[in-house]
């Protein structure tokens, strides 16, 4: 199942072309609500009902302070009010920025943890305010999650998910995304997602307005 997931993501990323260097998004975001179209898969790392009326895709960098701010300040409310209530399917994709040296190894670690059914605990841990993204820190977190460490280390050493991570970054580039966090919010029909792009560590109220509009039939 996981291999199919990565092949599907990789194939889509290759079709979109090469990745350009990303730049940080200014605090507070920019280019609010730019219309976009993208493809999503049933095999994504996602939370919420598969048939939720609204889909949110986040492009994240584990070393990005604004991603960590979103995770701490905004995500819990979105999860409580929209994901846990069946209104939103929330998907995470990688966008390790080139100037964050620990971001790509952290993304690799999240995928490797996903092999053992622990993607979301690893994802959440890596985005904690003071998370240690050094090799030792990541190994310590993996151990605390009860992972098979021999399998985890072998996965990391092989760079097993490098192509999938690059594919996610390529898709972000094709969508005009240059920094993190960035979000695509819209309605998905048969894998085609039409929505708007929200950039930056925006407050809950900004997401609430867009989500409620879509849920009420707007957009």
N, C-alpha and C positions, 0 to 999 in steps of 0.2 A: 504493500500500500504506500509506504513512504517513498519508495523508489519511483512509483508512478507519479506521486506528487512532485518530486523534484524534476523529473523529465518534463512534465507538463509546464512547469514554471520556466524551465530552461528553454524549451522550444519557443515559448512566447517571447522571452527576452531576446533570443537570437534574432527573431523576426523583426524586432524593433531596432536593432543596430547597436553600435558601440556606445559606451558610456563616456560622457564628458565630465570633467572635473566639477564637483558640486561646490556650491558656496553656501555660507550660513545664511539663514533667514533672520532678519533683524527682529529684536524682541518685540512681541506684540503681533507679528505676522505681517504679510504683505499680499497683494493680489488676491483679496478676499473674493471667494465665490467665482472663480474662473471656470467656465463650463468645460467638461472633459468627457471622453469616452474611453473605456478600458474593458479588458476581459478579466473575469475572475473564475476560479475553479472551485468545485465542491471539495477539493482535496487541500485547500488552504489551511494554515494554522488560524483557526477562527473560534470565537466564542459567540454564543447565542444560537437561536434557532436557524437552521439552514434555510427555512422558508420565511424568515423575517421580512417584513415589508420594506425595510430600509437596510442598506449595506454601508458600512464605513470601512475604508481601507487606510491604515496608517503606515506611512513609510518612516522608519525610525532608525536612529543611530544610538547605540548603547552608551556612547561616551558623551553624547550631546546634553548639555545642561538644560536646555529647553525641553528636550524629550523627558528628562527626569522631572522637570517641573510639571509637565502635562500629566505624567504618571502619578505624581503625588497629589496634585491639586484638582485636576479635572476628571481624570479617568474614573476614580471611584464613584463619582456622581453619575457619569454616563452609564457605567456598568449597572448601577443600582436602578436607575430610572428607565433605561432603554434596553440594555442587553438582557438583564435578568428577568425583565417583564415580557420578553419575546418580541420586542419592537425592532431591534437592531441586531444584525449580524456584524461582528467586529473582527476584521482581518488585519493581521500584522505582516508587513514585508520589510526586508532589510534595505537600508540605505546608508552603509558605513561611509562617512565622508573621508576624503583622502588625507586631510590634515589631522584626523583622529587616529593615532597609531594603534590604539587598542580596540577600535570599533569593529574591525573585520574579524579579529580573533574571537571577540565576544559574540558576534553573530554566528560564527562557526560553532561556538560552544552551545548556543541556544539550539541550533539544528541537531547537534550531536546528542543533546539532552532529549530532544524530541524523539530520537530513535528509541529511547527507553520510556516514552510516554510522559516525559517531564518537561516538555517545552515551556508551558506557561509558568510553572514555578521558577524555572531558570530565567525566563524572560523578565518576570517581575523582580527577581533578585538582582539581575544585572542593571535594572533601571532605578534601584534604590539610590537615594541621594549620595551616600558615601560608599557605593559599591566599589570594590577593588577589582579592577579589570586586568590586573597583572596575571601571568600564567599561574602563579601560586594562588592568587585570590580566586580565580575561576575554578581551579582544582578544588580548593577548599569548599566553594559553594556546591560543586558537583557532589562532593563527598557528603555534605550536609543533606543533600536531597536523596541520598541512598542509592546513587547510581553505581552500576558496575564500572569501577574505575579503570580496569584494564580495557574494557570495550570503549569507554569514553576517551581515554588517552589515545587509543589506536585511531579512533575517528578523527580526533583533533590533528594528530600527526599526519594523517593522510590528506588533510585539507579536502575532505570528502564532499563538502558542500560549497566549495569555492565557485563552481559554475552556477549553482542556483543563486548564490548571493550576488554574483555579477549580473545575472539575468534580472533580478529584482531592481538593481541599480540602473540597468539599461532601460527598464520600463519607466522608472522614475524620470530619467532623462528625456525619454520620448514624450512624457507628459508635461515637460517644462519645469519639473521640480528640481530646485537647486539647493535646497537646504532641508533641515529637519527641525521639528516634526512637520510632516505634511499629510493632509487627509483628503481622500476622495469620498464624498458623501452623496449617495443617490439611491436609485432603485435598480436592482439587477433582474434581468429577465433572460433565462436560458444562458447564463454566463456573461451576458453583455450588461455592463454597468454604465449608465448615463447619470452624471451628477455634476457636482461643483467641487472645486478645490479650495481647501482652507489651509493656509500656511501659518505656522508658528504656534507657540504655546498659548493658544487663545483661551479665554475664560469659559467656564461652563455655559454661561448665558449665550455666548455666540453659537455654540453647538446646539443648544436647546432651541434657539430660534429656527435654525435650518432644519433640524430634525422634526420639530413640530409642524413646520410648513409642509415637509414631504409627507408626513403621516396624515395630515389633514387633506391631502390630495393635491397640494401645490407642487411646483417643481416639474 
